[in-house]
Amino acid sequence: MKKSLGARTLIYPSPVLVIGTYDKQGKPDVMTASWGGIASSEPPCVAVSVRQQTLSYQNLVDRKAFTISIPSQQHVKEADYIGLVSGRTADKLVSAKLTAVKSKLVDAPYIKEFPLILECRVIHMINLGMHTQFIGEVVDAKADDQVLGPDGSVSVEKLRPLVYAPDTQQYFGVGKFIDNVFSAGKSI
């Protein structure tokens, strides 16, 4: 028998995403978010939900662009730090010793040290109570060579992305390969 846990946002695992934006003066800002994911295949879109109180929220509204930098497990401290402090009171990139790179395609920076980047143009904003969901059309995805497999696709084993447990507020790594999509169920 299952036990009721109440109405809660328990999607497992939640991705650890670092959202890059520019403020009104053009200063790079980053925030860590786990309320996000794929929104559409065609056109390729992702969604990230941000509280209105954050500097990133205002940057997203003003600039209509963002990047998502995917940190690997080796960057857990930096990703966590970025989520601990406000860009209003600290220069998170300097403190975390990370490098902002200006996207050539959207009006937002990405983090050089993180191995996978999505460059996005905001196409929709939806107010959802405590958060506003920003839907971004992916203009380009960039990956470091060392996280690519032999066929040129991103290798999860090489990327080693962080994931987040929303109810216990813990970070985890991704486990081992289990089976292929659209293949595992064929024996049923």
Contact map, one row per residue, 1 for C-alpha under 8 A:
11100000000000000000000000000000000000000000000000000000000000000000000000000000000000000000000000000000000000000000000000000000000000000000000000000000000000000000000000000000000000000000
11110000000000000000000000000000000000000000000000000000000000000000000000000000000000000000000000000000000000000000000000000000000000000000000000000000000000000000000000000000000000000000
11111000000000000000000000000000000000000000000000000000000000000000000000000000000000000000000000000000000000000000000000000000000000000000000000000000000000000000000000000000000000000000
01111100000000000000000000000000000000000000000000000000000000000000000000000000000000000000000000000000000000000000000000000000000000000000000000000000000000000000000000000000000000000000
00111111000000000000000000000000000000000000000000000000000000000000000000000000000000000000000000000000000000000000000000000000000000000000000000000000000000000000000000000000000000000000
00011111000000000000000000000000000000000000000000000000000000000000000000000000000000000000000000000000000000000000000000000000000000000000000000000000000000000000000000000000000000000000
00001111100000000000000000000000000000000000000000000000000000000000000000000000000000000000000000000000000000000000000000000000000000000000000000000000000000000000000000000000000000000000
00001111110000000000000000000000000000000000000000000000000000000000000000000000000000000000000000000000000000000000000000000000000000000000000000000000000000000000000000000000000000000000
00000011111000000000000000000000000000000000000000000000000000000000000000000000000000000000000000000000000000000000000000000000000000000000000000000000000000000000010000000000000000000000
00000001111100000000000000000000000000000000000000000000000000000000000000000000000000000000000000000000000000000000000000000000000000000000000000000000000000000000011000000000000000000000
00000000111111000000000000000000000000000000000000000000000000000000000000000000000000000000000000000000000000000000000000000000000000000000000000000000000000000000010000000000000000000000
00000000011111000000000000000000000000000000000000000000000000000000000000000000000000000000000000000000000000000000000000000000000000000000000000000000000000000001110000000000000000000000
00000000001111100000000000000000000000000000000000000000000000000000000000000000000000000000000000000000000000000000000000000000000000000000000000000000000000000011100000000000000000000000
00000000001111110000000000000000011100000000000000000000000000000000000000000000000000000000000000000000000000000000000000000000000000000000000000000000000000000011110000000000000000000000
00000000000011111000000000000000011110000000000000000000000000000000000000000000000000000000000000000000000000000000000000000000000000000000000000000000000000001111000000000000000000000000
00000000000001111100000000000001110000000000000000000000000000000000011000000010000000000000000000000000000000000000000000000000000000000000000000000000000000001111000000000000000000000000
00000000000000111110000000000001110100000000000000000000000000000001111000000000000000000000000000000000000000000000000000000000000000000000000000000000000000000000000000000000000000000000
00000000000000011111000000000111100000000000000000000000000000000011111000000010010000000000000000000000000000000000000000000000000000000000000000000000000000000000000000000000000000000000
00000000000000001111100000000111100000000000000000000001000000000111100000000000000000000000000000000000000001000000000000000000000000000000000000000000000000000000000000000000000000000000
00000000000000000111110000011110000000000000000000000001000000000111100000000000000000000000000000000000000111100000000000000000000000000000000000000000000000000000000000000000000000000000
00000000000000000011111000011100000000000000000000000001001100101110000000000000000000000000000000000000001110000000000000000000000000000000000000000000000000000000000000000000000000000000
00000000000000000001111111111000000000000000000000000000001000100000000000000000000000000000000000000000001110000000000000000000000000000000000000000000000000000000000000000000000000000000
00000000000000000000111111111000000000000000000000000011011001100000000000000000000000000000000000000000000000000000000000000000000000000000000000000000000000000000000000000000000000000000
00000000000000000000011111100000000000000000000000000000001001000000000000000000000000000000000000000000000000000000000000000000000000000000000000000000000000000000000000000000000000000000
00000000000000000000011111100000000000000000000000000000000000000000000000000000000000000000000000000000000000000000000000000000000000000000000000000000000000000000000000000000000000000000
00000000000000000000011111110000000000000000000000000000000000000000000000000000000000000000000000000000000000000000000000000000000000000000000000000000000000000000000000000000000000000000
00000000000000000000011111111000000000000000000000000000000000000000000000000000000000000000000000000000000000000000000000000000000000000000000000000000000000000000000000000000000000000000
00000000000000000001111001111100000000000000000000000000000000000000000000000000000000000000000000010000000110000000000000000000000000000000000000000000000000000000000000000000000000000000
00000000000000000001111000111110000000000000000000000001000000000000000000000000000000100011100000000000000010000000000000000000000000000000000000000000000000000000000000000000000000000000
00000000000000000111100000011111000000000000000000000001000000000000000000000000010000100001100000000000000000000000000000000000000000000000000000000000000000000000000000000000000000000000
00000000000000000111000000001111100000000000000000000001000000000000000000000000011000000000000000000000000000000000000000000000000000000000000000000000000000000000000000000000000000000000
00000000000000011110000000000111110000000000000000000000000000000000000000000011011000000000000000000000000000000000000000000000000000000000000000000000000000000000000000000000000000000000
00000000000000011110000000000011111100000000000111000000000000000000000000000000001000000000000000000000000000000000000000000000000000000000000000000000000000000000000000000000000000000000
00000000000001111000000000000001111100000000000100000000000000000000000000000000000000000000000000000000000000000000000000000000000000000000000000000000000000000001000000000000000000000000
00000000000001100000000000000000111110000000000111000000000000000000000000000000000000000000000000000000000000000000000000000000000000000000000000000000000000000000000000000000000000000000
00000000000001101000000000000000111111000000011110000000000000000000000000000000000000000000000000000000000000000000000000000000000000000000000000000000000000000000000000000000000000000000
00000000000000100000000000000000001111100000011100000000000000000000000000000000000000000000000000000000000000000000000000000000000000000000000000000000000000000000000000000000000000000000
00000000000000000000000000000000000111111000111000000000000000000000000000000000000000000000000000000000000000000000000000000000000000000000000000000000000000000000000000000000000000000000
00000000000000000000000000000000000011111001111000000000000000000000000000000000000000000000000000000000000000000000000000000000000000100000000000000000000000000000000000000000000000000000
00000000000000000000000000000000000001111111110000000000000000000000000000000000000000000000000000000000000000000000000000000000000000000000000000000000000000000000000000000000000000000000
00000000000000000000000000000000000001111111100000000000000000000000000000000000000000000000000000000000000000000000000000000000000000000000000000000000000000000000000000000000000000000000
00000000000000000000000000000000000000011111100000000000000000000000000000000000000000000000000000000000000000000000000000000000000000000000000000000000000000000000000000000000000000000000
00000000000000000000000000000000000000011111100000000000000000000000000000000000000000000000000000000000000000000000000000000000000000001100000000000000000000000000000000000000000000000000
00000000000000000000000000000000000000111111110000000000000000000000000000000000000000000000000000000000000000000000000000000000000000001100000000000000000000000000000000000000000000000000
00000000000000000000000000000000000001111111111000000000000000000000000000000000000000000000000000000000000000000000000000000000000000111100000000000000000000000000000000000000000000000000
00000000000000000000000000000000000111110001111100000000000000000000000000000000000000000000000000000000000000000000000000000000000000111100000000000000000000000000000000000000000000000000
00000000000000000000000000000000000111100000111110000000000000000000000000000000000000000000000000000000000000000000000000000000000011110000000000000000000000000000000000000000000000000000
00000000000000000000000000000000111110000000011111000000000000000000000000000000000000000000000000000000000000000000000000000000000011100000000000000000000000000000000000000000000000000000
00000000000000000000000000000000101100000000001111100000000000000000000000000000000000000000000000000000000000000000000000000000001111000000000000000000000000000000000000000000000000000000
00000000000000000000000000000000101000000000000111110101100000000000000000000000000000000000000000000000000000000000000000000000001111000000000000000000000000000000000000000000000000000000
00000000000000000000000000000000000000000000000011111100100000000000000000000000000000000000000000000000000000000000000000000000011100000000000000000000000000000000000000000000000000000000
00000000000000000000000000000000000000000000000001111100110000000000000000000000000000000000000000000000000000000000000000000000011100000000000000000000000000000000000000000000000000000000
00000000000000000000000000000000000000000000000000111110100000000000000000000000000000000000000000000000000000000000000000000000000000000000000000000000000000000000000000000000000000000000
00000000000000000000000000000000000000000000000001111111110000000000000000000000000001000000000000000000000000000000000000000000000000000000000000000000000000000000000000000000000000000000
00000000000000000000001000000000000000000000000000001111111000000000000000000000000001110000000000000000000000000000000000000000000000000000000000000000000000000000000000000000000000000000
00000000000000000011101000001110000000000000000001000111111100000000000000000000000000000000000000000000000000000000000000000000000000000000000000000000000000000000000000000000000000000000
00000000000000000000000000000000000000000000000001111111111110000000000000000000000000000000000000000000000000000000000000000000000000000000000000000000000000000000000000000000000000000000
00000000000000000000001000000000000000000000000000010111111111000000000000000000000000000000000000000000000000000000000000000000000000000000000000000000000000000000000000000000000000000000
00000000000000000000111100000000000000000000000000000011111111110000000000000000000000000000000000000000000000000000000000000000000000000000000000000000000000000000000000000000000000000000
00000000000000000000100000000000000000000000000000000001111111111100000000000000000000000000000000000000000000000000000001000000000000000000000000000000000000000000000000000000000000000000
00000000000000000000000000000000000000000000000000000000111111110000000000000000000000000000000000000000000000000000000000000000000000000000000000000000000000000000000000000000000000000000
00000000000000000000001100000000000000000000000000000000011111110000000000000000000000000000000000000000000000000000000000000000000000000000000000000000000000000000000000000000000000000000
00000000000000000000111000000000000000000000000000000000001111111000000000000000000000000000000000000000001100000000000000000000000000000000000000000000000000000000000000000000000000000000
00000000000000000000000000000000000000000000000000000000001111111100000000000000000000000000000000000000001000000000000011100000000000000000000000000000000000000000000000000000000000000000
00000000000000000000100000000000000000000000000000000000000100111110000000000000000000000000000000000000011100000000000111000000000000010000000000000000000000000000000000000000000000000000
00000000000000000011100000000000000000000000000000000000000100011111000000000000000000000000000000000000011110000000001111000000000000010000000000000000000000000000000000000000000000000000
00000000000000000111100000000000000000000000000000000000000000001111100000000000000000000000000000000000000111000000111100000000000000000000000000000000000000000000000000000000000000000000
00000000000000001111000000000000000000000000000000000000000000000111110000000000000000000000000000000000000001000000111100000000000000000000000000000000000000000000000000000000000000000000
00000000000000001111000000000000000000000000000000000000000000000011111000000000000000000000000000000000000001100111110000000000000000000000000000000000000000000000000000000000000000000000
00000000000000011100000000000000000000000000000000000000000000000001111100000000000000000000000000000000000000000111100000000000000000000000000000000000000000001000000000000000000000000000
00000000000000011100000000000000000000000000000000000000000000000000111111110010000000000000000000000000000000000111000000000000000000000000000000000000000000001100000000000000000000000000
00000000000000000000000000000000000000000000000000000000000000000000011111110000000000000000000000000000000000000110000000000000000000000000000000000000000000111100000000000000000000000000
00000000000000000000000000000000000000000000000000000000000000000000001111110000000000000000000000000000000000000000000000000000000000000000000000000000000000011100000000001000000000000000
00000000000000000000000000000000000000000000000000000000000000000000001111111000000000000000000000000000000000000000000000000000000000000000000000000000000000000000000000000000000000000000
00000000000000000000000000000000000000000000000000000000000000000000001111111110000000000000000000000000000000000100000000000000000000000000000000000000000000000000000000000000000000000000
00000000000000000000000000000000000000000000000000000000000000000000001111111111000000000000000000000000000000000000000000000000000000000000000000000000000000000100000000100000000000000000
00000000000000000000000000000000000000000000000000000000000000000000000001111111100000000000000000000000000000000000000000000000000000000000000000000000000000000000000000000000000000000000
00000000000000000000000000000000000000000000000000000000000000000000000000111111110000000000000100000000000000000000000000000000000000000000000000000000000000000000000000000000000000000000
00000000000000010100000000000001000000000000000000000000000000000000001000111111111000000000000000000000000000000000000000000000000000000000000000000000000000000000000000000000000000000000
00000000000000000000000000000001000000000000000000000000000000000000000000011111111100000000000000000000000000000000000000000000000000000000000000000000000000000000000000000000000000000000
00000000000000000000000000000000000000000000000000000000000000000000000000001111111110000001000100000000000000000000000000000000000000000000000000000000000000000000000000000000000000000000
00000000000000000100000000000111000000000000000000000000000000000000000000000111111111000001100100000000000000000000000000000000000000000000000000000000000000000000000000000000000000000000
00000000000000000000000000000011100000000000000000000000000000000000000000000011111111000000000000000000000000000000000000000000000000000000000000000000000000000000000000000000000000000000
00000000000000000000000000000000000000000000000000000000000000000000000000000001111111000000000000000000000000000000000000000000000000000000000000000000000000000000000000000000000000000000
00000000000000000000000000000000000000000000000000000000000000000000000000000000111111101101000000000000000000000000000000000000000000000000000000000000000000000000000000000000000000000000
00000000000000000000000000000000000000000000000000000110000000000000000000000000011111111101000000000000000000000000000000000000000000000000000000000000000000000000000000000000000000000000
00000000000000000000000000001100000000000000000000000010000000000000000000000000000011111111000000000000000000000000000000000000000000000000000000000000000000000000000000000000000000000000
00000000000000000000000000000000000000000000000000000010000000000000000000000000000001111100000000000000000000000000000000000000000000000000000000000000000000000000000000000000000000000000
00000000000000000000000000000000000000000000000000000000000000000000000000000000000011111110000000000000000000000000000000000000000000000000000000000000000000000000000000000000000000000000
00000000000000000000000000000000000000000000000000000000000000000000000000000000000011111111001000000000000000000000000000000000000000000000000000000000000000000000000000000000000000000000
00000000000000000000000000001000000000000000000000000000000000000000000000000000000000101111111000000000000000000000000000000000000000000000000000000000000000000000000000000000000000000000
00000000000000000000000000001100000000000000000000000000000000000000000000000000110011100111111100000000000000000000000000000000000000000000000000000000000000000000000000000000000000000000
00000000000000000000000000001100000000000000000000000000000000000000000000000000010000000011111111110000000000000000000000000000000000000000000000000000000000000000000000000000000000000000
00000000000000000000000000000000000000000000000000000000000000000000000000000000000000000011111111100000000000000000000000000000000000000000000000000000000000000000000000000000000000000000
00000000000000000000000000000000000000000000000000000000000000000000000000000000000000000111111111000000000000000000000000000000000000000000000000000000000000000000000000000000000000000000
00000000000000000000000000000000000000000000000000000000000000000000000000000100110000000001111111000000000000000000000000000000000000000000000000000000000000000000000000000000000000000000
00000000000000000000000000000000000000000000000000000000000000000000000000000000000000000000111111100000000000000000000000000000000000000000000000000000000000000000000000000000000000000000
00000000000000000000000000000000000000000000000000000000000000000000000000000000000000000000111111110000000000111000000000000000000000000000000000000000000000000000000000000000000000000000
00000000000000000000000000000000000000000000000000000000000000000000000000000000000000000000110011111000000000111000000000000000000000000000000000000000000000000000000000000000000000000000
00000000000000000000000000010000000000000000000000000000000000000000000000000000000000000000100001111100000011110000000000000000000000000000000000000000000000000000000000000000000000000000
00000000000000000000000000000000000000000000000000000000000000000000000000000000000000000000000000111110000011110000000000000000000000000000000000000000000000000000000000000000000000000000
00000000000000000000000000000000000000000000000000000000000000000000000000000000000000000000000000011111001111000000000000000000000000000000000000000000000000000000000000000000000000000000
00000000000000000000000000000000000000000000000000000000000000000000000000000000000000000000000000001111111111000000001000000000000000000000000000000000000000000000000000000000000000000000
00000000000000000000000000000000000000000000000000000000000000000000000000000000000000000000000000000111111000000000000000000000000000000000000000000000000000000000000000000000000000000000
00000000000000000000000000000000000000000000000000000000000000000000000000000000000000000000000000000011111000000000001000000000000000000011000000000000000000000000000000000000000000000000
00000000000000000000000000000000000000000000000000000000000000001100000000000000000000000000000000000011111100000000001110000000000000000010000000000000000000000000000000000000000000000000
00000000000000000000110000000000000000000000000000000000000000111100000000000000000000000000000000000111111110000000000000000000000000000000000000000000000000000000000000000000000000000000
00000000000000000001110000010000000000000000000000000000000000101110000000000000000000000000000000000110011111000000001000000000000000000000000000000000000000000000000000000000000000000000
00000000000000000001110000011000000000000000000000000000000000000110000000000000000000000000000000011110001111100000000000000000000000000000000000000000000000000000000000000000000000000000
00000000000000000011000000000000000000000000000000000000000000000011100000000000000000000000000000011110000111110000100000000000000000000000000000000000000000000000000000000000000000000000
00000000000000000001000000000000000000000000000000000000000000000000100000000000000000000000000001111000000011111100100000000000000000000000000000000000000000000000000000000000000000000000
00000000000000000000000000000000000000000000000000000000000000000000000000000000000000000000000001111000000001111110000000000000000000000000000000000000000000000000000000000000000000000000
00000000000000000000000000000000000000000000000000000000000000000000000000000000000000000000000001100000000000111110000000000000000000000000000000000000000000000000000000000000000000000000
00000000000000000000000000000000000000000000000000000000000000000000111100100000000000000000000000000000000000111111100000000000000000000000000000000000000000000000000000000000000000000000
00000000000000000000000000000000000000000000000000000000000000000000111100000000000000000000000000000000000000011111100000000000000000000000001100100000000000100000000000000000000000000000
00000000000000000000000000000000000000000000000000000000000000000000111000000000000000000000000000000000000000000111110000000000000000000000111100000000000000100000000000000000000000000000
00000000000000000000000000000000000000000000000000000000000000000011110000000000000000000000000000000000000001100111111000000000000000000000111000000000000000000000000000000000000000000000
00000000000000000000000000000000000000000000000000000000000000000011100000000000000000000000000000000000000000000001111100000000000000000111110000000000000000000000000000000000000000000000
00000000000000000000000000000000000000000000000000000000000000000111000000000000000000000000000000000010110100000000111110000000000000000111100000000000000000000000000000000000000000000000
00000000000000000000000000000000000000000000000000000000000000001111000000000000000000000000000000000000010000000000011111000000000000011111000000000000000000000000000000000000000000000000
00000000000000000000000000000000000000000000000000000000000000011100000000000000000000000000000000000000010000000000001111100000000000011110000000000000000000000000000000000000000000000000
00000000000000000000000000000000000000000000000000000000000100011100000000000000000000000000000000000000000000000000000111111000000001111000000000000000000000000000000000000000000000000000
00000000000000000000000000000000000000000000000000000000000000010000000000000000000000000000000000000000000000000000000011111000000001111000000000000000000000000000000000000000000000000000
00000000000000000000000000000000000000000000000000000000000000000000000000000000000000000000000000000000000000000000000001111100000001110000000000000000000000000000000000000000000000000000
00000000000000000000000000000000000000000000000000000000000000000000000000000000000000000000000000000000000000000000000001111110000111100000000000000000000000000000000000000000000000000000
00000000000000000000000000000000000000000000000000000000000000000000000000000000000000000000000000000000000000000000000000011111000111000000000000000000000000000000000000000000000000000000
00000000000000000000000000000000000000000000000000000000000000000000000000000000000000000000000000000000000000000000000000001111101110000000000000000000000000000000000000000000000000000000
00000000000000000000000000000000000000000000000000000000000000000000000000000000000000000000000000000000000000000000000000000111111110000000000000000000000000000000000000000000000000000000
00000000000000000000000000000000000000000000000000000000000000000000000000000000000000000000000000000000000000000000000000000011111100000000000000000000000000000000000000000000000000000000
00000000000000000000000000000000000000000000000000110000000000000000000000000000000000000000000000000000000000000000000000000001111100000000000000000000000000000000000000000000000000000000
00000000000000000000000000000000000000000000000011110000000000000000000000000000000000000000000000000000000000000000000000000011111110000000000000000000000000000000000000000000000000000000
00000000000000000000000000000000000000000000000011110000000000000000000000000000000000000000000000000000000000000000000000001111111111000000000000000000000000000000000000000000000000000000
00000000000000000000000000000000000000000000001111000000000000000000000000000000000000000000000000000000000000000000000000001111001111100000000000000000000000000000000000000000000000000000
00000000000000000000000000000000000000000000001111000000000000000000000000000000000000000000000000000000000000000000000001111100000111110000000000000000000000000000000000000000000000000000
00000000000000000000000000000000000000100000111100000000000000000000000000000000000000000000000000000000000000000000000001111000000011111000000000000000000000000000000000000000000000000000
00000000000000000000000000000000000000000000111000000000000000001100000000000000000000000000000000000000000000000000000111110000000001111100000000000000000000000000000000000000000000000000
00000000000000000000000000000000000000000011110000000000000000000000000000000000000000000000000000000000000000000000000111100000000000111110000000000000000000000000000000000000000000000000
00000000000000000000000000000000000000000011110000000000000000000000000000000000000000000000000000000000000000000000011110000000000000011111100000000000000000000000000000000000000000000000
00000000000000000000000000000000000000000000000000000000000000000000000000000000000000000000000000000000110000000000011110000000000000001111100000000000000000000000000000000000000000000000
00000000000000000000000000000000000000000000000000000000000000000000000000000000000000000000000000000000100000000000011100000000000000000111110000000000000000000000000000000000000000000000
00000000000000000000000000000000000000000000000000000000000000000000000000000000000000000000000000000000000000000001111000000000000000000111111000000000000000000000000000000000000000000000
00000000000000000000000000000000000000000000000000000000000000000000000000000000000000000000000000000000000000000001110000000000000000000001111100000000000000000000000000000000000000000000
00000000000000000000000000000000000000000000000000000000000000000000000000000000000000000000000000000000000000000011100000000000000000000000111110110000010000000000000000000000000000000000
00000000000000000000000000000000000000000000000000000000000000000000000000000000000000000000000000000000000000000011000000000000000000000000011111110000000000000000000000000000000000000000
00000000000000000000000000000000000000000000000000000000000000000000000000000000000000000000000000000000000000000000000000000000000000000000001111110000000000000000000000000000000000000000
00000000000000000000000000000000000000000000000000000000000000000000000000000000000000000000000000000000000000000000000000000000000000000000000111110000000001000000000000000000000000000000
00000000000000000000000000000000000000000000000000000000000000000000000000000000000000000000000000000000000000000010000000000000000000000000001111111000011101100000000000000000000000000000
00000000000000000000000000000000000000000000000000000000000000000000000000000000000000000000000000000000000000000000000000000000000000000000001111111111111001100000000000000000000000000000
00000000000000000000000000000000000000000000000000000000000000000000000000000000000000000000000000000000000000000000000000000000000000000000000000111111111000000000000000000000000000000000
00000000000000000000000000000000000000000000000000000000000000000000000000000000000000000000000000000000000000000000000000000000000000000000000000011111100000000000000000000000000000000000
00000000000000000000000000000000000000000000000000000000000000000000000000000000000000000000000000000000000000000000000000000000000000000000000000011111100000000000000000000000000000000000
00000000000000000000000000000000000000000000000000000000000000000000000000000000000000000000000000000000000000000000000000000000000000000000000000011111110000000000000000000000000000000000
00000000000000000000000000000000000000000000000000000000000000000000000000000000000000000000000000000000000000000000000000000000000000000000000000011111111000000000000000000000000000000000
00000000000000000000000000000000000000000000000000000000000000000000000000000000000000000000000000000000000000000000000000000000000000000000001000111001111101100000000000000000000000000000
00000000000000000000000000000000000000000000000000000000000000000000000000000000000000000000000000000000000000000000000000000000000000000000000000111000111111100000000000000000000000000000
00000000000000000000000000000000000000000000000000000000000000000000000000000000000000000000000000000000000000000000000000000000000000000000000000100000011111111000000000000100000000000000
00000000000000000000000000000000000000000000000000000000000000000000000000000000000000000000000000000000000000000000000000000000000000000000000000000000001111110000000000000101000000000000
00000000000000000000000000000000000000000000000000000000000000000000000000000000000000000000000000000000000000000000000000000000000000000000000001110000011111110000000000000000000000000000
00000000000000000000000000000000000000000000000000000000000000000000000100000000000000000000000000000000000000000011000000000000000000000000000000110000011111111000000000000000000000000000
00000000000000000000000000000000000000000000000000000000000000000000000110000000000000000000000000000000000000000000000000000000000000000000000000000000000111111100000000001100000000000000
00000000000000110000000000000000000000000000000000000000000000000000011110000000000000000000000000000000000000000000000000000000000000000000000000000000000100111110000000001100000000000000
00000000000000110000000000000000000000000000000000000000000000000000001110010000000000000000000000000000000000000000000000000000000000000000000000000000000000011111000000111100000000000000
00000000000011110000000000000000000000000000000000000000000000000000000000000000000000000000000000000000000000000000000000000000000000000000000000000000000000001111100000111100000000000000
00000000000111110000000000000000010000000000000000000000000000000000000000000000000000000000000000000000000000000000000000000000000000000000000000000000000000000111110011110000000000000000
00000000000111000000000000000000000000000000000000000000000000000000000000000000000000000000000000000000000000000000000000000000000000000000000000000000000000000011111111110000000000000000
00000000111101000000000000000000000000000000000000000000000000000000000000000000000000000000000000000000000000000000000000000000000000000000000000000000000000000001111111000000000000000000
00000000010000000000000000000000000000000000000000000000000000000000000000000000000000000000000000000000000000000000000000000000000000000000000000000000000000000000111110000000000000000000
00000000000000000000000000000000000000000000000000000000000000000000000000000000000000000000000000000000000000000000000000000000000000000000000000000000000000000000111111000000000000000000
00000000000000000000000000000000000000000000000000000000000000000000000000000000000000000000000000000000000000000000000000000000000000000000000000000000000000000001111111100000000000000000
00000000000000000000000000000000000000000000000000000000000000000000000000000000000000000000000000000000000000000000000000000000000000000000000000000000000000000001110111110000000000000000
00000000000000000000000000000000000000000000000000000000000000000000000000010000000000000000000000000000000000000000000000000000000000000000000000000000000000000111100011111000000000000000
00000000000000000000000000000000000000000000000000000000000000000000000000000000000000000000000000000000000000000000000000000000000000000000000000000000000000000111100001111100000000000000
00000000000000000000000000000000000000000000000000000000000000000000000010000000000000000000000000000000000000000000000000000000000000000000000000000000000000011110000000111110000000000000
00000000000000000000000000000000000000000000000000000000000000000000000000000000000000000000000000000000000000000000000000000000000000000000000000000000000110011110000000011111000000000000
00000000000000000000000000000000000000000000000000000000000000000000000000000000000000000000000000000000000000000000000000000000000000000000000000000000000000000000000000001111100000000000
00000000000000000000000000000000000000000000000000000000000000000000000000000000000000000000000000000000000000000000000000000000000000000000000000000000000010000000000000000111110000000000
00000000000000000000000000000000000000000000000000000000000000000000000000000000000000000000000000000000000000000000000000000000000000000000000000000000000000000000000000000011111000000000
00000000000000000000000000000000000000000000000000000000000000000000000000000000000000000000000000000000000000000000000000000000000000000000000000000000000000000000000000000001111100000000
00000000000000000000000000000000000000000000000000000000000000000000000000000000000000000000000000000000000000000000000000000000000000000000000000000000000000000000000000000000111110110000
00000000000000000000000000000000000000000000000000000000000000000000000000000000000000000000000000000000000000000000000000000000000000000000000000000000000000000000000000000000011111110000
00000000000000000000000000000000000000000000000000000000000000000000000000000000000000000000000000000000000000000000000000000000000000000000000000000000000000000000000000000000001111110000
00000000000000000000000000000000000000000000000000000000000000000000000000000000000000000000000000000000000000000000000000000000000000000000000000000000000000000000000000000000000111111100
00000000000000000000000000000000000000000000000000000000000000000000000000000000000000000000000000000000000000000000000000000000000000000000000000000000000000000000000000000000001111111100
00000000000000000000000000000000000000000000000000000000000000000000000000000000000000000000000000000000000000000000000000000000000000000000000000000000000000000000000000000000001111111110
00000000000000000000000000000000000000000000000000000000000000000000000000000000000000000000000000000000000000000000000000000000000000000000000000000000000000000000000000000000000001111111
00000000000000000000000000000000000000000000000000000000000000000000000000000000000000000000000000000000000000000000000000000000000000000000000000000000000000000000000000000000000001111111
00000000000000000000000000000000000000000000000000000000000000000000000000000000000000000000000000000000000000000000000000000000000000000000000000000000000000000000000000000000000000011111
00000000000000000000000000000000000000000000000000000000000000000000000000000000000000000000000000000000000000000000000000000000000000000000000000000000000000000000000000000000000000001111
